[in-house]
Amino acid sequence: MLRGDEINVDIDVDTELVKVSDGKIESTIKNCFPAEEFPMLPKGIEAEEEEIETSIFLEGLKKVLFAQSTDEMRSSLCGIYVEFLERDLSFTATTGQHLANWTLPIRLSEHQFQFILPTKGVRMLLKLLAGGSHIKIRKNKEYVQFELNNVLETFHLEDLSFPKWRELVSVNDSKEVVLDRKEFVGTLRTTLKIEPVARFVFYNQKLTVIADNSDRRIEQKISYSGDMNISVGLNCKMLNDGIKQIKDSELRIGLRKKGDAIIIKEGNYQYLLMPVDLDR
């Protein structure tokens, strides 16, 4: 609300009041705390450092942001797992039911480290990365720090372990089916008007998507190429969110056996979705 060219700030340490005025408008801020009670994060940390383009880091966060968990009971999933590997920069987020990963082959220094960037940290970085060309990233045992345009964002790292998802999910022996992406997305949107979960029956190059509730049942059929025959229950909303990152006109879905995750890949992006048991 202050509009004057000069702003006066008057701090009364004894009463813990702060008065701010521009000569016309005066505001009093009550119940201020002593400065020594402010938590002190390090202004700079001695740690391994990487410098990369902000556009790359920003794209990685946005690619997987939708898949991060909001379940505070599973705190290790409430954030984005960032890995600086020998030849790759990798971003992963998961709820446990679905997982999104974006891995970019990139030349880094000899440093290799990883951390879970908490949800609040992700939101703050999305704003910070909107400006500037390069960002410096430092990480030690306690903190991860981002420096951009003379701004330091420092986050305390919790002692959490992200799931070793590469070891838990094998997709090398999956069979691939290919569908028209726009047609498939349209089918999902129609299905979501009935139920969030549907049965997907792949048989003889014809996919039947079945959704029903107490009032209505709908079956939609679309063609696919591939020799996989399987029936699987899937969460249509999660599947639709994962497909939004796909730009190709063809959608390639990797399928294995009943009970295994399906996988969708395009370039540096991959998306995994666990099936839903509809037969219980």
BELSULRA-V862461 format. One record per backbone hydrogen bond with DSSP energy under -1.0 kcal/mol. NH is the residue of the N-H (numbers start at 1). CO is the residue of the C=O. E is the energy in kcal/mol with one decimal. If there is no record, write none. Layout:
[[NH	CO	E] [NH	CO	E]]
//
This chain:
[[8	21	-3.3] [10	19	-2.9] [12	17	-2.7] [16	12	-1.3] [17	12	-1.3] [18	29	-2.1] [19	10	-2.8] [20	27	-2.9] [21	8	-2.2] [22	25	-1.8] [27	20	-3.1] [29	18	-3.4] [32	16	-2.1] [37	34	-1.8] [38	35	-1.8] [50	137	-2.4] [52	135	-2.0] [54	133	-2.1] [57	53	-1.7] [58	54	-2.8] [59	55	-2.1] [60	56	-2.1] [61	57	-2.0] [62	58	-2.2] [63	59	-2.1] [64	60	-1.0] [65	61	-1.2] [67	64	-1.8] [68	65	-1.4] [69	77	-1.6] [74	71	-1.9] [77	74	-2.1] [79	77	-2.0] [80	117	-2.2] [81	92	-3.0] [82	115	-2.8] [83	90	-2.7] [84	113	-3.3] [85	88	-2.6] [89	104	-2.0] [90	83	-2.5] [91	102	-2.4] [92	81	-1.9] [93	100	-2.1] [95	98	-1.9] [99	272	-2.7] [100	93	-2.6] [101	270	-2.7] [102	91	-2.5] [103	268	-2.5] [104	89	-2.9] [106	87	-2.0] [113	84	-1.0] [115	82	-2.0] [117	80	-3.0] [119	78	-1.3] [122	118	-2.2] [123	119	-2.0] [124	120	-2.1] [125	121	-2.4] [126	122	-2.1] [127	123	-1.0] [128	124	-2.1] [129	125	-3.1] [130	127	-1.1] [131	128	-1.2] [135	52	-2.9] [136	147	-2.4] [137	50	-3.2] [138	145	-2.7] [139	48	-1.4] [140	143	-2.4] [144	155	-2.0] [145	138	-3.2] [146	153	-2.9] [147	136	-2.5] [148	151	-2.3] [151	148	-1.7] [153	146	-2.8] [155	144	-2.7] [157	142	-3.5] [160	158	-2.0] [165	163	-2.1] [167	164	-1.1] [168	164	-1.2] [169	165	-2.0] [174	171	-1.3] [175	255	-3.5] [177	253	-2.4] [178	225	-2.3] [179	251	-2.6] [181	249	-2.8] [184	180	-2.4] [185	181	-2.7] [186	182	-2.2] [187	183	-1.7] [188	184	-2.1] [189	185	-2.3] [190	186	-1.9] [191	187	-2.3] [192	188	-2.4] [194	191	-2.1] [195	191	-2.3] [198	234	-2.1] [199	210	-2.6] [200	232	-3.3] [201	208	-2.7] [202	230	-3.4] [203	206	-1.8] [206	203	-1.2] [207	222	-3.4] [208	201	-2.4] [209	220	-3.0] [210	199	-2.7] [211	218	-2.4] [213	216	-2.7] [218	211	-3.0] [220	209	-2.1] [222	207	-2.3] [224	205	-1.5] [225	178	-2.1] [230	202	-1.5] [232	200	-2.3] [234	198	-2.4] [236	196	-2.9] [239	235	-2.3] [240	236	-2.6] [241	237	-2.3] [242	238	-2.2] [243	239	-1.9] [244	240	-1.1] [246	243	-2.2] [251	179	-3.2] [253	177	-2.6] [254	263	-3.7] [255	175	-3.3] [260	257	-2.2] [262	273	-2.5] [263	254	-1.9] [264	271	-2.6] [266	269	-2.5] [269	266	-2.3] [270	101	-2.6] [271	264	-2.7] [272	99	-3.0] [273	262	-1.9] [274	97	-3.1] [276	233	-2.9]]
//
